[in-house]
Amino acid sequence: MSTLALVLSLALQAAPPAKPLPKPAAKAEQQKAPTEDVAAATQAWQAERLQRLTSPDGWLTLVGLTWLKEGEQKAGSAPDSAVPLPAPVPAQAGTFVRQGDTVRFQPAAGVAFTLEGKPFTGGALKTDEKGAPDVLRLGSVSFQVIRRGDRLGVRVKDSEAAARKQFHGIPLYPASADWKVEARLVPDEKPRMLSVPTVLGISEEMKSAGTLVFTVAGKEHRLMPVAEEGSDELFIIFGDETNRDATYGAGRFLSAPLPDKDGRVVLDFNRAYNPPCAFTRFATCPLPPRGNRLALRVEAGEKRAGDH
């Protein structure tokens, strides 16, 4: 035997026996895997969703909204306050002054509000019109100024709100791979804005992202998403026939990834969720724009929750 043959022979004898190839999964197991994956992914998404909702600054803490008039308006926990604030804020907490598009707040003597962790002694407040607003805090209570159309309002939150303390979750439809639908995004021929109604009775102009076309049970459907500035997702405000008896009556929200290079978008209706207005009467939610009410029952995602 040559030296090379001897080396090869010894190597083969020393090598561990080859492991048998794994058996292919049974057909039934292969069919179940996507459903189990969707269920696990939906559960993880819902956990994150509830964490945000129940956070010390989440929507469950919203306890007040007052639209400001021109001039001075007193704020505090006194029953006759023009801008009501919950205890432990003092009865006389300060004064709001609106002058056109500007809102100033002057704390009352001895009332120690903070802005970004530092004492706030008075001045103009940045609204939410062009990004994050100024948020003043006192104990568990905070407030900020929001703009809706030509209205300027004081949005009040309390991390000790009963809605947050007594929250027991949101009922869900069972997760199903059938409601993870592939759509194609048809771009608009030219840039356009969508007129989106709101619970305030006014409409907001939002940038259209095109039209999503998809099929459920052999029937084609369409939804118009909006493109929010700086977002890497499409935002969809939609209604469907479950709004009558099982889901929030004014419709639900859905986020979806931006389309791939071929214009494909995955719509995972298992992640359809209630708007803030489902939990509080002080929110200013958008409603489904014209054409975004589906003629089918989307039995997926969050069911009705709350009293609003």
C-alpha positions in Angstrom: 0.0 0.0 0.0 1.4 3.4 -0.9 2.0 6.0 1.7 -0.9 8.2 0.4 -3.3 5.2 0.4 -2.3 4.4 4.0 -2.9 8.0 5.2 -6.3 8.0 3.6 -7.3 4.7 5.1 -6.3 5.8 8.6 -8.2 9.1 8.2 -11.4 7.3 7.2 -11.1 4.9 10.1 -10.6 7.8 12.6 -13.5 9.9 11.2 -16.8 9.7 13.2 -19.6 8.0 11.4 -21.7 10.3 9.3 -24.9 11.5 11.0 -28.1 10.3 9.3 -29.9 13.1 7.4 -32.9 14.5 9.3 -36.2 13.2 8.1 -38.4 15.7 6.3 -41.1 17.2 8.4 -44.5 15.6 8.1 -46.8 17.5 5.7 -49.2 18.4 8.6 -46.3 19.9 10.6 -45.1 21.9 7.6 -48.6 23.4 7.3 -48.8 24.3 10.9 -45.5 26.1 11.1 -46.6 29.4 9.5 -49.7 29.6 11.8 -47.5 29.0 14.8 -45.0 31.7 13.6 -47.8 34.2 13.0 -49.2 33.5 16.5 -45.9 34.0 18.1 -45.1 37.2 16.2 -48.6 38.5 17.0 -48.1 37.8 20.7 -44.8 39.6 20.7 -46.3 42.6 18.8 -49.2 42.8 21.2 -46.8 42.7 24.2 -45.0 45.8 22.9 -48.3 47.5 22.0 -49.6 47.0 25.5 -46.3 48.2 27.0 -46.6 51.5 25.1 -50.3 51.9 25.9 -49.8 51.4 29.6 -46.6 53.4 30.0 -46.6 56.4 32.4 -47.0 58.6 29.3 -49.3 56.3 27.3 -52.8 57.0 26.0 -54.4 55.5 29.1 -53.1 58.5 31.1 -55.0 61.1 29.0 -57.5 62.8 31.4 -58.3 66.2 29.9 -58.4 68.4 26.8 -59.3 72.1 26.8 -59.5 74.3 23.8 -58.0 77.7 24.5 -59.7 81.0 23.7 -57.9 84.3 23.1 -56.6 85.9 26.2 -56.1 84.6 29.8 -57.4 81.4 31.2 -56.8 80.2 34.7 -55.6 76.6 35.3 -55.8 74.4 38.3 -57.7 71.7 40.2 -60.4 74.2 41.4 -63.8 73.3 40.1 -64.2 76.6 38.3 -60.9 76.5 36.5 -61.0 77.4 32.8 -58.4 74.7 32.2 -59.1 71.9 34.7 -56.0 70.0 36.0 -56.3 67.0 38.3 -55.0 66.8 41.9 -52.3 66.8 43.1 -52.0 70.0 41.1 -53.0 73.0 43.4 -56.4 74.7 43.0 -54.7 77.7 41.5 -51.8 76.4 39.4 -51.2 79.1 36.8 -52.5 81.0 33.8 -52.5 80.3 30.1 -52.4 83.2 27.7 -53.3 82.7 24.0 -52.3 85.4 21.6 -53.1 84.2 18.1 -50.9 81.2 17.4 -48.8 81.6 20.5 -49.5 80.1 24.0 -47.8 81.2 27.1 -48.0 79.7 30.6 -47.2 81.4 33.9 -47.1 79.2 37.0 -48.7 80.5 40.1 -46.4 81.6 42.9 -44.9 78.6 44.7 -46.1 76.0 42.1 -43.0 74.2 40.8 -43.6 72.9 37.2 -40.7 71.5 35.3 -39.8 71.3 31.6 -37.3 68.6 30.6 -36.4 68.1 34.3 -35.6 71.8 34.9 -37.7 74.4 36.8 -40.1 76.2 34.5 -40.7 79.8 35.5 -43.0 80.8 32.7 -42.9 81.6 28.9 -44.1 80.4 25.5 -44.8 76.7 24.9 -43.9 74.9 21.7 -46.9 73.0 20.3 -47.0 69.6 18.6 -47.4 71.2 15.1 -43.8 70.7 14.1 -42.5 67.9 16.2 -42.4 67.1 19.9 -44.1 69.7 22.0 -43.0 71.2 25.3 -44.3 69.1 28.2 -44.7 70.7 31.7 -44.8 68.3 34.7 -45.9 68.5 38.3 -45.9 65.2 40.2 -47.9 62.6 38.3 -49.6 65.3 36.1 -48.3 66.7 32.8 -49.7 68.8 30.0 -48.8 70.0 26.5 -50.2 72.3 23.9 -51.6 70.7 20.7 -52.7 72.3 17.5 -55.6 70.9 15.4 -56.5 73.2 12.4 -56.8 76.6 13.9 -57.5 75.3 17.4 -54.9 75.3 20.2 -55.7 73.0 23.2 -54.1 71.8 26.4 -53.8 68.1 26.6 -53.5 66.8 30.1 -52.2 63.4 31.3 -51.9 61.8 34.7 -49.8 58.7 35.2 -52.1 57.8 38.2 -55.2 57.9 36.0 -57.8 55.2 36.9 -57.9 54.1 33.2 -54.3 53.1 33.5 -54.5 51.6 37.0 -57.6 49.5 36.1 -56.6 48.4 32.7 -57.1 44.7 32.0 -55.9 44.2 28.5 -57.6 44.1 25.0 -59.4 41.1 23.6 -58.0 39.8 20.3 -59.1 37.6 17.5 -57.0 34.4 17.3 -54.0 35.1 15.1 -54.3 33.5 11.7 -52.0 33.3 8.7 -55.0 33.9 6.5 -55.0 37.5 7.6 -51.4 38.1 6.6 -52.1 39.3 3.1 -49.8 40.4 0.3 -50.8 43.6 -1.4 -49.3 45.7 -4.2 -48.9 49.5 -3.8 -50.1 51.4 -6.9 -48.4 54.8 -6.8 -50.4 58.0 -7.4 -49.8 59.5 -10.9 -48.9 62.7 -9.2 -48.4 63.7 -5.5 -51.7 64.3 -3.8 -53.2 64.8 -0.3 -55.9 62.8 1.4 -58.7 64.5 3.3 -58.9 62.6 6.5 -61.9 63.3 8.8 -61.4 63.4 12.6 -63.6 63.0 15.7 -63.4 66.8 16.1 -65.6 67.3 13.0 -62.8 68.8 11.0 -60.5 67.2 8.3 -56.8 67.0 8.1 -54.8 66.9 4.9 -52.3 63.9 4.9 -49.9 62.9 2.2 -51.2 60.0 0.1 -48.9 57.0 -0.3 -50.8 55.5 -3.2 -53.4 52.7 -3.2 -52.9 49.2 -1.8 -54.6 46.5 -3.8 -55.1 43.0 -2.3 -57.4 40.0 -2.5 -59.4 38.3 0.3 -61.5 35.2 -0.4 -61.2 35.8 -4.1 -62.4 39.4 -4.0 -60.2 42.5 -4.7 -60.1 45.3 -2.1 -58.3 48.6 -1.9 -57.0 50.8 0.9 -55.3 54.2 0.8 -52.4 54.5 3.2 -50.9 57.8 4.3 -47.1 58.6 4.4 -46.2 60.2 7.7 -43.1 62.4 7.5 -40.0 60.6 8.7 -41.7 57.2 9.1 -40.4 54.0 7.6 -43.9 52.5 7.6 -47.3 53.1 5.9 -50.1 54.2 8.1 -53.6 52.9 7.3 -56.9 54.1 8.9 -59.6 51.6 7.9 -63.1 50.4 8.8 -64.8 47.1 8.1 -68.0 45.3 8.8 -66.9 44.1 12.3 -67.1 47.7 13.5 -70.8 47.1 13.9 -70.7 44.5 16.6 -67.2 43.3 17.5 -64.5 46.0 16.9 -64.3 49.7 17.7 -67.1 51.4 15.8 -65.1 54.2 14.3 -62.5 51.9 12.7 -59.0 50.7 13.5 -55.4 51.5 12.6 -52.8 49.4 10.9 -49.1 49.9 10.1 -47.3 48.2 7.3 -43.7 48.2 6.0 -42.8 50.2 3.0 -43.1 48.4 -0.3 -40.2 46.3 -1.7 -38.6 47.0 -5.1 -41.5 45.3 -6.8 -44.2 47.3 -5.0 -45.2 44.4 -2.7 -46.5 45.2 0.8 -47.5 42.7 3.5 -50.7 43.7 5.4 -50.8 41.8 8.7 -54.3 42.4 9.9 -53.5 40.4 13.0 -51.9 43.7 14.1 -54.9 45.9 13.5 -55.3 48.0 16.6 -57.7 50.4 18.3 -57.2 54.2 18.1 -56.7 56.2 21.3 -60.3 57.3 21.1 -61.3 53.8 22.0 -59.9 54.4 25.5 -60.5 58.1 26.2 -62.9 60.9 25.0 -60.0 63.4 25.2 -58.2 62.1 22.1 -58.4 63.7 18.6 -58.4 60.6 16.4 -58.5 60.5 12.6 -61.3 58.5 11.0 -61.1 56.3 7.9 -61.0 58.5 4.8 -63.5 58.0 2.1 -62.9 54.7 0.3 -61.2 53.0 3.3 -64.2 51.1 4.7 -63.9 47.5 3.6 -67.0 45.5 2.5 -65.9 42.5 4.5 -65.4 41.3 8.1 -61.8 41.6 9.1 -61.9 39.2 12.0 -58.3 39.8 13.0 -56.5 42.1 15.4 -57.9 43.9 18.4 -61.5 43.7 19.3 -63.6 46.5 21.0 -62.2 47.7 24.3 -63.0 50.6 26.6 -66.2 52.6 26.9 -65.7 55.2 24.1 
